[in-house]
Amino acid sequence: MPTNLLFITTDQQRWDSLPCYGLDFIQTPAIDRLAAEGTVFENCIVPAPVCVPCRASLLSGQYPTTTGVLSNLHWLAEGTPTWSSLLGQADRRTAAIGKMHFNPWDELGGFQERITAEDKRHIYLPDDHVKFLQSNGMERFHPVDKPGYFEHLGASVTPRPERFHIDAFVGDQAASWIENSGDDPFAVWVSFPGPHDPYDPPDDMADMYYDAPIPEPIGSPEELANKPPAQRGRNKSSVNSSMYRIDLSTATSDHYRRWRAHYYANITLIDRGIGKIIAALESRNILDETLIVFTSDHGDALGDHGLSYKSFFYESMVHVPLIIRGPGAPVNERCGSLVSSIDLVPLFYRTCGVEPPDTLQGEDISVLLENTNGILRDRVFCENMGRSMVQTSSYKYAHYDDGSAELYDLEDDPDEIINFAGEPDYKDVEGHMKSLLLEHTLNNARYHARAVSRPQNPLRIVLEKRFSKKRDS
């Protein structure tokens, strides 16, 4: 029987936010089960520390500078091969459920079906979650209207029963879709909007971690004096945004703690939805015929280094959880190899028995399911508009378009506090890491040129048609 593909993502979930990565007090029995019955990857790095570029990479298997999706305002060019489209063309039922961040927001993105529940701040979008609320006499809150939003700089509560929260809605809809999906093999992407800010669990869940041993943030704002200028101004822009209206640069240790408590509560809420999805698979006796892949699009600083949210290359922002359970995935195993999220895309094609396009830049993570002690990569890359990063097992180097840079010695300084860029003792290391980044950039340019040369060269099209006619005659 063909294997089903169930791709589950959260939004903005850092790797160290689950019991299987060491945060023992978090209540996530469903994700714990996936970890116990599958393989936990300890070093998964995203291709971009921002939502839309990463999601475009997860669909295409290409880096942002290859796809051209460099910010949340961009999207994939028409004709870009995606697994959502190619798997559907191979007679597999496909669906996207939850927050996708496509542009335009309601396009299918290559999927045959969509159940939409977009960004919590996008109250102006008439998505399916909004329609669900309206059918129950409610409207979606603007985040600033939720209790505690200003006082706790975004750590608010949702003053409604759990089932009306957007993350609960996604879990319920995904479980229902699976229960009613018919007998055809499927490939479905379930994307939870949380625990992305605002940190807004239902009010009866908000206090569940207030007394927990919440980790203190790593580093401090003072260290940013020796970091790229972009980081020093990062937290101040939100105060003038109608979507945020808070000055995150004023956050204190109490704010950081409240952020984390609500963030963890959001994760527990999401886990309840994943539990319902697993139950739906079991009710149809297809759990063991379904490959489940769980990960996130990027992480969240939560006060680390005096920063909020994402966009840079610290561990909290680029290192995400990754768990694979199902056919071909070893039970209760861990893998320490460096991997990139785009390494999942070849696995999706393999799982569904579809020939992948030659545009993929990810390595096939399947080899690590065959040997969890193996090494897939000795380097990973991450990109954001105007900045790029390369990481090995020992070092991390990031270069910015203003000429500033970061270099961290991950063995001696795993918390990434000391920036060694420009230090004489690290001259050779920095030169080597720069060369890896240059090689990566040139490789991306080659893939990008191959992708756009045909549709954007009208002379070539005319000549090909002319010579085709001569051959036919």
C-alpha positions as CSV (number, residue, x, y, z in Angstrom):
1,M,0.0,0.0,0.0
2,P,1.4,3.5,-0.8
3,T,2.8,5.5,2.0
4,N,0.9,8.7,3.0
5,L,2.8,11.9,3.7
6,L,1.9,14.1,6.7
7,F,4.0,17.2,7.0
8,I,3.4,19.1,10.2
9,T,5.0,22.4,10.9
10,T,4.7,25.0,13.7
11,D,5.6,28.6,13.2
12,Q,8.6,30.1,15.0
13,Q,9.3,27.2,17.3
14,R,12.9,27.0,18.5
15,W,14.5,23.6,18.9
16,D,15.0,23.6,22.7
17,S,11.2,23.9,23.4
18,L,10.3,20.2,23.8
19,P,11.0,17.4,26.2
20,C,12.9,15.4,23.5
21,Y,15.4,18.3,23.3
22,G,15.7,18.6,27.1
23,L,12.9,20.9,28.3
24,D,11.4,18.2,30.5
25,F,8.5,20.2,32.1
26,I,6.7,21.0,28.8
27,Q,3.5,18.9,28.4
28,T,3.6,17.5,24.9
29,P,2.5,13.9,25.0
30,A,1.7,13.7,21.3
31,I,5.1,15.1,20.1
32,D,6.8,12.9,22.8
33,R,5.1,9.9,21.2
34,L,6.4,10.9,17.7
35,A,9.9,11.2,19.2
36,A,9.7,7.8,21.0
37,E,8.3,6.0,17.9
38,G,10.5,7.8,15.4
39,T,13.8,9.5,14.9
40,V,14.8,12.8,16.5
41,F,17.3,15.0,14.5
42,E,19.4,17.1,16.8
43,N,20.9,19.6,14.4
44,C,18.3,20.8,11.9
45,I,19.0,24.3,10.5
46,V,16.5,26.2,8.4
47,P,17.4,27.8,5.0
48,A,15.9,31.1,6.2
49,P,15.1,32.6,9.6
50,V,12.0,34.3,8.2
51,C,8.5,32.7,7.5
52,V,7.9,33.2,3.7
53,P,11.4,32.5,2.4
54,C,11.7,29.4,4.4
55,R,8.2,28.1,3.4
56,A,9.1,28.7,-0.3
57,S,12.2,26.7,0.2
58,L,10.2,23.9,1.9
59,L,8.0,23.7,-1.1
60,S,10.7,24.0,-3.8
61,G,13.7,22.4,-2.2
62,Q,15.8,25.5,-3.1
63,Y,17.5,28.2,-1.2
64,P,16.0,31.7,-1.0
65,T,18.6,33.3,-3.3
66,T,17.8,30.6,-5.8
67,T,14.0,31.1,-5.7
68,G,14.2,34.8,-5.4
69,V,11.9,34.7,-2.3
70,L,14.1,36.9,0.0
71,S,11.4,38.4,2.3
72,N,7.8,38.0,3.4
73,L,6.8,40.2,0.5
74,H,8.0,37.8,-2.2
75,W,6.8,34.5,-3.5
76,L,7.8,31.7,-5.9
77,A,7.8,32.5,-9.6
78,E,5.2,30.8,-11.7
79,G,6.4,27.4,-13.0
80,T,8.7,26.7,-10.0
81,P,8.6,23.0,-9.4
82,T,7.1,22.2,-6.0
83,W,6.3,18.9,-4.4
84,S,2.7,20.1,-3.7
85,S,2.1,20.4,-7.4
86,L,4.1,17.3,-8.7
87,L,2.7,14.9,-6.1
88,G,-0.9,16.0,-7.0
89,Q,-0.1,15.4,-10.7
90,A,0.9,11.9,-9.7
91,D,-2.7,11.1,-8.6
92,R,-2.1,11.7,-4.9
93,R,-4.6,13.7,-2.9
94,T,-3.0,16.9,-1.6
95,A,-4.1,19.5,0.9
96,A,-2.7,22.5,2.8
97,I,-4.3,23.1,6.2
98,G,-3.5,26.1,8.3
99,K,-1.1,29.0,7.9
100,M,0.8,28.8,4.6
101,H,1.9,32.4,4.0
102,F,1.4,32.1,0.2
103,N,1.2,35.2,-1.9
104,P,-1.6,35.9,-2.7
105,W,-2.7,34.5,0.7
106,D,-5.5,32.3,-0.7
107,E,-3.8,30.7,-3.7
108,L,-3.6,27.0,-3.8
109,G,0.2,26.8,-3.9
110,G,0.1,23.7,-6.0
111,F,-2.2,21.9,-3.6
112,Q,-5.6,20.6,-4.6
113,E,-7.4,21.8,-1.5
114,R,-6.8,24.4,1.2
115,I,-8.3,25.1,4.7
116,T,-6.9,28.5,5.6
117,A,-6.0,29.9,8.9
118,E,-3.4,32.6,8.3
119,D,-1.3,34.9,10.5
120,K,-2.8,35.9,13.8
121,R,-2.1,39.5,13.0
122,H,-3.8,39.4,9.6
123,I,-7.4,40.2,10.9
124,Y,-8.3,41.6,7.5
125,L,-8.1,38.2,5.7
126,P,-11.4,36.3,5.4
127,D,-9.8,33.0,5.9
128,D,-11.6,29.8,7.0
129,H,-10.8,30.5,10.7
130,V,-12.4,33.9,10.5
131,K,-15.5,32.3,8.8
132,F,-15.6,29.7,11.6
133,L,-15.6,32.5,14.2
134,Q,-18.2,34.4,12.4
135,S,-20.5,31.4,12.2
136,N,-20.3,31.4,16.0
137,G,-21.0,35.1,16.4
138,M,-17.3,36.2,16.8
139,E,-14.6,38.1,15.0
140,R,-10.9,37.6,15.1
141,F,-9.2,39.7,17.6
142,H,-6.6,42.2,16.6
143,P,-3.7,41.1,18.9
144,V,-3.6,44.5,20.7
145,D,-7.2,43.9,21.8
146,K,-6.3,40.8,23.8
147,P,-5.9,41.1,27.6
148,G,-2.3,41.8,28.7
149,Y,-0.9,42.6,25.3
150,F,0.6,46.0,26.1
151,E,1.4,45.3,29.7
152,H,3.4,42.1,28.8
153,L,4.7,43.3,25.4
154,G,2.8,40.7,23.4
155,A,2.3,38.0,26.0
156,S,-1.5,38.2,26.1
157,V,-4.3,35.7,26.5
158,T,-7.2,34.6,24.2
159,P,-10.4,35.1,26.2
160,R,-12.4,32.4,24.5
161,P,-12.8,28.6,24.9
162,E,-9.9,26.6,23.5
163,R,-11.7,25.4,20.4
164,F,-11.9,28.9,19.0
165,H,-8.2,29.5,19.2
166,I,-6.6,29.5,15.8
167,D,-4.2,26.6,16.7
168,A,-7.0,24.5,18.0
169,F,-8.9,25.2,14.8
170,V,-6.1,23.9,12.7
171,G,-5.7,20.7,14.7
172,D,-9.5,20.1,14.6
173,Q,-9.7,20.7,10.8
174,A,-6.6,18.5,10.1
175,A,-8.1,15.6,12.1
176,S,-11.4,16.0,10.3
177,W,-9.7,16.1,6.9
178,I,-7.9,12.9,7.6
179,E,-11.0,11.1,8.9
180,N,-12.8,12.0,5.7
181,S,-10.0,11.8,3.1
182,G,-11.1,8.6,1.5
183,D,-8.9,5.7,0.4
184,D,-6.5,7.5,-2.0
185,P,-3.0,8.1,-0.7
186,F,-2.5,11.6,0.4
187,A,0.2,14.2,0.9
188,V,-0.9,16.9,3.3
189,W,0.8,19.9,4.9
190,V,-0.6,20.9,8.3
191,S,0.8,24.2,9.4
192,F,0.0,25.6,12.9
193,P,0.2,29.4,13.2
194,G,1.7,29.2,16.8
195,P,3.7,29.5,18.9
196,H,4.5,32.6,16.8
197,D,3.9,35.9,18.5
198,P,1.7,37.2,19.9
199,Y,2.1,34.7,22.6
200,D,-1.7,34.2,23.2
201,P,-2.8,30.9,24.7
202,P,-6.4,30.4,25.8
203,D,-6.8,32.2,29.1
204,D,-7.4,28.9,31.0
205,M,-4.0,27.6,29.8
206,A,-1.9,30.8,30.2
207,D,-0.7,30.1,33.7
208,M,0.3,26.5,33.3
209,Y,4.0,27.3,33.2
210,Y,4.2,30.4,35.4
211,D,5.9,28.4,38.2
212,A,8.0,26.2,35.9
213,P,11.8,26.3,35.8
214,I,11.8,28.5,32.7
215,P,15.3,28.9,31.3
216,E,16.9,32.3,31.5
217,P,17.7,34.0,28.2
218,I,21.2,33.5,26.8
219,G,23.5,36.5,26.7
220,S,22.4,40.1,27.1
221,P,21.8,43.3,25.1
222,E,25.2,44.5,26.1
223,E,26.9,42.0,23.8
224,L,25.3,43.6,20.7
225,A,27.9,46.4,20.9
226,N,30.3,44.0,19.1
227,K,27.7,42.5,16.7
228,P,26.5,43.8,13.3
229,P,24.6,47.1,13.5
230,A,21.4,45.5,12.2
231,Q,21.0,43.7,15.5
232,R,21.3,46.8,17.6
233,G,18.3,48.4,16.0
234,R,16.2,45.2,15.7
235,N,13.8,45.6,18.6
236,K,12.8,49.3,18.1
237,S,10.8,49.1,14.8
238,S,7.7,47.3,16.1
239,V,6.5,50.3,18.1
240,N,5.6,52.2,14.8
241,S,3.9,49.2,13.2
242,S,0.1,49.0,13.3
243,M,0.6,45.2,13.5
244,Y,2.6,45.4,16.8
245,R,2.4,48.8,18.5
246,I,5.0,47.8,21.2
247,D,8.6,48.8,21.8
248,L,10.4,45.5,22.3
249,S,13.6,47.3,23.1
250,T,12.1,48.0,26.6
251,A,11.6,44.4,27.5
252,T,12.8,43.3,30.9
253,S,13.6,39.9,32.4
254,D,10.0,39.7,33.6
255,H,8.8,40.2,30.0
256,Y,11.1,37.5,28.8
257,R,9.8,35.1,31.4
258,R,6.1,35.8,30.5
259,W,6.9,35.5,26.8
260,R,8.3,32.0,27.4
261,A,5.5,30.8,29.7
262,H,2.9,31.8,27.1
263,Y,5.0,30.4,24.3
264,Y,5.2,27.0,26.0
265,A,1.5,27.1,26.7
266,N,0.9,27.7,22.9
267,I,3.1,24.6,22.2
268,T,1.0,22.5,24.6
269,L,-2.1,23.7,22.8
270,I,-0.6,22.7,19.4
271,D,0.3,19.3,20.8
272,R,-3.3,18.6,21.7
273,G,-4.1,19.2,18.0
274,I,-1.4,16.8,16.9
275,G,-2.8,14.3,19.3
276,K,-6.1,14.6,17.5
277,I,-4.4,14.1,14.2
278,I,-2.7,11.0,15.3
279,A,-6.0,9.6,16.7
280,A,-7.6,10.3,13.3
281,L,-4.9,8.2,11.6
282,E,-5.3,5.4,14.1
283,S,-9.1,5.4,13.7
284,R,-8.6,4.7,10.0
285,N,-5.8,2.2,10.7
286,I,-3.3,4.1,8.6
287,L,-1.0,5.5,11.2
288,D,1.8,3.0,10.3
289,E,1.2,3.6,6.6
290,T,1.9,7.4,7.1
291,L,5.2,9.1,7.2
292,I,4.9,12.0,9.7
293,V,7.5,14.8,9.5
294,F,7.3,17.4,12.3
295,T,9.4,20.6,12.2
296,S,9.2,24.4,12.3
297,D,9.9,27.2,9.8
298,H,12.4,29.0,12.1
299,G,12.9,29.7,15.8
300,D,12.4,32.6,18.2
301,A,15.0,34.5,20.3
302,L,12.6,35.0,23.3
303,G,15.1,37.4,24.8
304,D,18.3,35.6,23.9
305,H,21.1,38.2,23.2
306,G,18.5,40.9,24.2
307,L,16.6,40.2,21.0
308,S,13.0,39.2,20.0
309,Y,11.6,37.1,17.3
310,K,13.8,36.0,14.4
311,S,15.7,37.3,11.3
312,F,19.3,36.6,12.5
313,F,21.4,33.4,12.7
314,Y,21.6,32.6,16.4
315,E,20.8,29.0,17.5
316,S,17.4,30.1,18.9
317,M,16.4,31.5,15.5
318,V,17.8,29.0,13.0
319,H,17.9,25.7,14.9
320,V,14.5,23.9,14.9
321,P,13.0,20.6,16.0
322,L,12.8,17.8,13.5
323,I,11.1,14.4,14.1
324,I,10.3,11.8,11.6
325,R,8.0,8.8,12.4
326,G,6.7,6.1,10.1
327,P,7.7,3.8,7.3
328,G,11.5,3.7,7.1
329,A,12.2,5.8,10.2
330,P,14.0,4.0,13.0
331,V,12.1,3.8,16.3
332,N,13.4,5.7,19.3
333,E,16.6,6.9,17.5
334,R,18.5,10.1,17.5
335,C,20.7,11.6,14.7
336,G,23.4,14.1,15.3
337,S,24.3,15.0,11.7
338,L,23.9,18.6,10.5
339,V,20.8,18.7,8.2
340,S,18.9,21.5,6.4
341,S,15.2,21.7,6.3
342,I,15.4,21.5,2.5
343,D,16.8,18.0,2.8
344,L,13.3,16.9,3.6
345,V,12.0,17.7,0.1
346,P,13.8,14.8,-1.6
347,L,12.3,12.5,1.1
348,F,8.8,13.7,0.2
349,Y,9.3,12.7,-3.4
350,R,10.8,9.4,-2.4
351,T,8.0,8.6,0.0
352,C,5.3,9.3,-2.6
353,G,7.2,7.4,-5.4
354,V,7.5,10.5,-7.6
355,E,10.6,11.4,-9.6
356,P,12.0,14.6,-8.2
357,P,12.8,17.6,-10.5
358,D,16.5,18.4,-11.2
359,T,16.0,21.7,-9.4
360,L,16.4,20.3,-5.9
361,Q,19.3,21.6,-3.8
362,G,18.7,19.6,-0.7
363,E,20.5,16.4,0.2
364,D,18.2,13.3,0.6
365,I,17.8,12.9,4.3
366,S,16.7,9.3,3.7
367,V,20.3,8.1,4.0
368,L,20.2,9.1,7.7
369,L,17.1,7.1,8.3
370,E,19.1,4.1,7.0
371,N,22.0,5.0,9.2
372,T,21.3,7.5,12.0
373,N,25.1,7.6,12.8
374,G,25.9,8.8,9.4
375,I,26.8,12.3,8.2
376,L,24.7,14.0,5.6
377,R,26.4,17.4,5.6
378,D,29.6,19.0,7.0
379,R,28.0,22.5,6.4
380,V,24.6,24.1,6.3
381,F,23.5,27.5,5.0
382,C,20.9,30.0,6.0
383,E,19.9,33.2,4.2
384,N,18.0,36.4,4.8
385,M,17.8,39.5,2.6
386,G,21.2,41.2,2.8
387,R,22.8,38.6,4.9
388,S,23.9,34.9,4.7
389,M,25.3,32.3,7.1
390,V,27.4,29.1,6.9
391,Q,27.7,26.7,9.8
392,T,29.9,23.7,10.4
393,S,30.2,21.5,13.4
394,S,32.8,23.9,14.8
395,Y,32.1,27.4,13.5
396,K,29.3,29.7,12.4
397,Y,30.0,32.7,10.0
398,A,27.5,35.3,8.8
399,H,28.2,38.1,6.4
400,Y,26.0,41.2,6.0
401,D,25.6,43.5,3.0
402,D,27.0,46.5,5.0
403,G,30.3,44.6,5.3
404,S,29.8,43.6,9.0
405,A,30.2,40.0,10.0
406,E,29.8,37.4,12.8
407,L,32.1,34.5,13.6
408,Y,31.4,32.1,16.5
409,D,33.6,29.3,17.8
410,L,30.8,26.8,18.6
411,E,33.1,24.5,20.5
412,D,34.5,27.1,22.9
413,D,31.5,29.5,22.9
414,P,28.3,27.5,22.0
415,D,26.1,30.3,23.3
416,E,27.4,32.6,20.5
417,I,28.3,35.5,22.8
418,I,31.8,36.4,21.5
419,N,32.1,37.6,17.9
420,F,35.5,36.7,16.6
421,A,35.0,38.2,13.1
422,G,38.1,40.3,12.3
423,E,40.2,38.8,15.1
424,P,43.8,38.0,14.0
425,D,43.7,34.6,15.7
426,Y,40.7,33.6,13.6
427,K,41.9,35.0,10.3
428,D,42.3,31.6,8.6
429,V,39.0,30.3,10.0
430,E,37.2,33.4,8.8
431,G,38.8,33.1,5.3
432,H,37.8,29.5,5.0
433,M,34.2,30.2,6.1
434,K,34.0,33.1,3.7
435,S,35.1,30.8,0.8
436,L,32.3,28.3,1.7
437,L,29.8,31.1,1.7
438,L,31.1,32.4,-1.7
439,E,30.9,28.9,-3.2
440,H,27.3,28.5,-1.9
441,T,26.3,31.9,-3.4
442,L,27.8,30.9,-6.8
443,N,26.1,27.6,-6.8
444,N,22.7,29.3,-6.0
445,A,23.3,31.7,-8.9
446,R,23.9,28.7,-11.2
447,Y,20.6,27.1,-10.1
448,H,18.7,30.4,-10.4
449,A,20.1,31.0,-13.9
450,R,19.0,27.5,-15.1
451,A,15.5,28.1,-13.7
452,V,14.9,31.4,-15.4
453,S,16.8,31.2,-18.6
454,R,14.1,29.5,-20.7
455,P,11.0,31.5,-19.8
456,Q,12.7,34.9,-19.7
457,N,14.7,34.6,-22.9
458,P,12.2,35.4,-25.8
459,L,14.9,35.2,-28.4
460,R,15.7,31.6,-27.4
461,I,12.0,30.7,-27.5
462,V,11.8,32.1,-31.1
463,L,14.9,30.3,-32.2
464,E,13.8,27.0,-30.7
465,K,10.4,27.3,-32.5
466,R,12.1,28.2,-35.8
467,F,14.6,25.3,-35.6
468,S,11.8,22.9,-34.5
469,K,9.8,23.8,-37.6
470,K,12.9,23.1,-39.8
471,R,13.4,19.7,-38.2
472,D,9.7,18.8,-38.6
473,S,9.9,19.7,-42.3
